[in-house]
């Protein structure tokens, strides 16, 4: 089993920055990909960014150039640095862990990010 705990969300003004963290525990293998998704009120959960065990990254077009995903395999952690935040970035952000072998995806409980003046 895998447990994921997100932190770092909050209220920020447009143009501001936040850094989200996700701590993973349980049966964690650095080969597996980790990522971030978000869900705004009344909308479906959407992909934000992902990073493989080797450090290859992928981003949603809406966040390219503003968000940076990184991971620390020694700490079983993944991070999301969010810059130049916009009101449309407001959502609950979820950390994910994708098991390459079982194809199972684990989710955290989410952390709220609100971008508002």
Protein Blocks (a to p, Z undefined) as FASTA:
>chain_A
ZZdddehiacddehiacddddddehjddfkbccddddddehiacddfbdcdfkopacddf
klgokaccdddfklopacdddehiafklgccdddddddfklopacddebjaddddZZ
